[in-house]
């Protein structure tokens, strides 16, 4: 009977996690309720609390979170009860782990995860989203290439060397990105409670090892970007993670918000970075659809400056190696599908359809 009293607290954690998970399954059936009571209601309060506390720290709260987790388990080991017998000890530590997992799972949904069940943005904006055929895809590539070339001229004139450093960055880059995202979301009628942070994580390559260029950590409410990112990719990645922070879980939607918010910014450098990020996605899809056409009819005519910027980004990112990329892909693909995103990892590419639909509507 001695072991039973040590299973009560872990049992509460398991119950909390299980009940919240079941509630999330129910929530997927009622997106309008989630949109009203959670995404535009409770979650906005969560944002204000997180941004008014952890958001004020002079360093990424990501480090604080993992320090707290480590200290908790050190404390748990030091304060473990004196139990005898293999099965009693096994039951205790199994319950401890399950209780902790249940607590984390429950907090994940209440602090952000229920946004997976909200009304899709494309529905709220009344976008007619449909797949792009080959002609549309190549038309998009030509348009984006022309736009990029014009924007680049505004930044560096006729110079075709790669833009390597941060000389052209906005003076307050994080604030500039946040304002762009907030302004666009507000204009579309979405609440933007709080002020989501976007901070770099060191050492360089930390996130790259796990196949990520950025992440949004719901438990701290903070967007984080890989410190080793090329400067031309850092600001769009920051905008993507901030978009998660304002309550959007869909990866394609966050790519879409990044594109429309940043390209409509008055800051030409930010607009160029967002167009370049989107251009890369379009180009990769065109390459995959028709390699011969891409290599013979497009690649040789890419403006020199854009080509140099793209090469500089690739050189920078190739410095870092990923751990088990195939495993990471399968795990995250399964995770996205478990949250109701049927396309899984392909969801990132849906930005093409969303941008096309947005332009058509306008």
N, C-alpha and C positions, 0 to 999 in steps of 0.2 A: 504493500500500500504506500510505502514511502515515495515511490517513483511518481505516483499519480499527482501529488501536489505540484510537482515540477512540470507537469504537462499542461496546466491550466493556461498560463500566459501564452505559450506557443499555440495552444488551441484557439485562443482568441484571434491571433494573427492569421491562422489558417481559415477560420470562419469569416474574418473580414475580407480576406483575399477572395475566397470562394464566392461569397455573397456579392461582392463587387463585380466579379467576372460574370456571374449569372445576370446581374443587372445590365452589364454591357451588352450581352447577347439580346436582352429584351430591348435595349436602347436602339439597336440597329433597325428595329421594326418601326420606330417612331421618331424619325429624324426631326420633325417639326417641334416635338417636345424638347428634344436635346438642344436644338438651335435656340429656342426661347429661354429655357430654364437653366441650361448649362453654358453653352457657348457664348450667349449674350448676357448671361446672368452670373451664376456662381463663378465661372472661370475668370470673368473680369475682376472679381474680388481677389481671386487667387493671384492674378497678375499684379495688382496693386500691392499686396502683401510681400510678394517675392521681390519686386522691384524696389520697394521701400526699405528692404532689409538687405538681402544678399546682393541686390543690384548696386548697393552703395559701397561694397567692398572694393579696395584698391587692386584686387587681384581676382582671377577667375574663381568663382565659387565651386567650380568643378573639383579643384584640389581640396577644398574644404569638405565636400561631400565624401570623397574617398578616404580622407583622413578620419572622418567621423565613423565610417564603416569599419575601418581597420581598428580604431580604438574600441569600438563596440565589441568586436570579436576578441580582442585582447582581454577586455574586461570580462566577457563571458567565460573565457577559459580560466582566468584567475579566480572567478567567483563560482566556478562550477561546484555543485553539491558533491559530497562524499558518498558516492553510490558504489555498491558492490555488485559484482556479477556482470558478465559480458552483455546480457540482454537488457539489463537496466541501463547501462551506459549507452548502448546502441539506441535504445528507445529515447533516451534523453536528448542525444545529439541529433537524431533524426527529427524529433519534434522541434528542436531549436532551429534547425535549418528550414524546415517547412513553415514554421511560424514566421521566420524572417522573410522568406519568399512570399508568403501570403501578405505580409505587411507592405512589402515593396510593390507587389502587384496591385493591391488596393489603392495605395498612394498614387501609383502611376495613372490609374484611371481618373481618380478624383482631381488630381493636379493638372491633367492634360488629356489623358487617353480617351475620354468620352467624346472628344472632338472628332474621332473617327466616325462617329454616328451622326454628325450634324448634316444639315441639308447641303448637298454639294454646291460649290460656288458656281459652277456652270449653270445650275438650275436657278440659283438666286439672281444671276446676271442675265438669265434667259439667252444663253449662248447656244447656237445650233452647232454642236460639236459633231464632226464626222471625219472619217479617215481621209488622208490626203492621197490622191492618186499620183502617179509618176509625174505628170505634167505640172501639178500643183507644187510638188516637192521641189522640182527643178526651178520653177518660177520663184519659189520662196528663197532658194539659194542665190539666184541672180539678184533679187531685190536686196537681200541682206548684204551681199558682197558690195553692191553699189553704195548702200547706206553706210557701211563700215568705212569704205574708202573716203567718202565725203567727210565723215566725222573725224577720221584720222588726220585729214588735211587741216581741220580746224585746230587740232592739238599740236601738230609738229610740222605743218607745212609740207614741203616736198621731201623731208627727211624720211628715208626708208629703212633706217636701222631700227632694231628692236627696242621697244620701250621696256627697259629692264628694271629700273628702280622705282622709287616712290615720289620722284620729284613732282609729278603731275597730280598726285593725290590731293583730294580736298584737305584743307587745313585741319578740320575736325572730321575725319573720315567716317567714324562710327556714327556720329550725329547726322552727317549728311545722308548716309544710307538709311538710318532710322526714319528721318523726316520724309525721305522719298517713299518708303514703304507705308508709313502712317498716312501721308497725304493721299496716296492712291486708294488705300483701303477706306479711309474716311469718305472720300468722294463717291465711293460705291455703296456707302451706307453701312459699313462694317465698324463695330466698336473697336477702339484701339486703346484699351485701358493700360495704364502703366507705361514703362519705357524699356522695352526689351534690350538687353545688352548683347553686344556681339564682340567677343574677346578671343584673342589668339591663345592656343594651347601649346606650351613648350614641354619637352624639347622638340625641335623640328623632326617631323617624321612620325610622331606619336600616333596621330590619327591615320596617316597613310599606311601604317602597318596593318590596320584593320580595314583597309580599303575605303576609307572615308576622307573627304576633304573638309567636312564640318559635321557638327551634330547639335541637336537640341536636347538638353537633358532636363526632363520635366520636373525633377525633384529640386532643381535650383532655378528653373525658369530662365535659363541663360542660353543664348546661342554661342557656340564655340566654333572657331575655324582653325584649320591646320596652319601652324606657324610657318611651315615650309612651302606653302602655296606661293606661286608666282604672284607678284603684285597685281597683275591684270586679272587674276582669277579670285583674289581675296575678297574684293568688295561684292561681287555677285554672290559668292558663297555666303558671305555675311548676311546679305539680304534674304537669301533662301532660308537660313536658320532663324532669322528674325521673323520671317513669315510663319514658320512653325510656332514661334513664341506668341504670335497674335491669334493662335487658335486654329491653324490649318494644318491638318495631318497629312493630306494627300501630297506626295512628292511632286507630281506633275503640276498641281495647283501652285505649290511653292515656287517651282521653276517659272510658272506663268506670272505670278506676282512679281518675282524678281525682274523679269523681262519688262513688263509694262510699267512698273513703278520706276525702275532705274532708267529706262530709255526715255521716259517722259520728264526726267529730272533736268533742271536747268544746267547742271554740271556736265559739261561735255565729256570729261574723262569717265565719269560714272556711266554715262550713256554708252560710251564706246565699249567699256568693259562688259556691260550687259549684252550689247549687240554681238560682241565677239564670242561670248559664252554661248549665246543662242546660235550664232553662225556655225560654231563647231558642231553642235547637235544636228543642225540641218545638213552640214557637209558630210558627217558620218553616215547619216541615213541615205543620202544620195550615193555615197560611195558603196554602201552595202547593197543598194538597189541595182546599180549598174557600174561596175568597176571600170570597164573599158571606156565608157562615156566620160566618167569622172577623170580618168588619167589622161585621156586624149583631148577632150573638149573643154575641160574646166581647169584642172590643176596647173597647166602651163600659163594660164591667163589670170591666176590669182594675183592681185596687186602686191608688189614687192614688200611693202610695209606690213600688210596683213600676214603675208607668208612668214616674215621674220618674227613677228609677234607670236604666231602660232608655234614656230620652231623653238623660240625662247621658252615658252610655257612647257613644251614637251621636255626640253633639256633639263629644266629645273625639277620637274616632277619625276623624271627618270632617276634622279639621285636616290630616291627612296624606294624600298622594296616592301611589298605586301606579304603578310603571313597567310598562307593557305587561302588564296583568292577564291578558289572553287567552293570551298566550305563556307566562306563568308557570304558568297553570292546565294547559295542554297538556303542558308539560315535566314538571311534578311528577306529573301523572296518568300519563304514560308511564313515569316513574321507578318509581312505586308498582307499576304493573302488571308492570314488568320484574323486580321483587323478589317476585313471586308473589301480590300483592294484587290479585285480579281486578277488584274494584270501583273501583280507582283512587281518585280524590278523593272519591267517594261513601263511601269507607271511614270518613270522619269521622262520618257519620250513623249508622253501625251501633251507636253507643252506645245508641240507642233500644231496639233489640232486646236488647242485652246487659243493660241495666238492667231491662227487663221480665222477662227470663229469670232474673236474679238475685233479683228480688222473688218470682217464682213459686217458685223453689227454696226460699227462706227461709220 
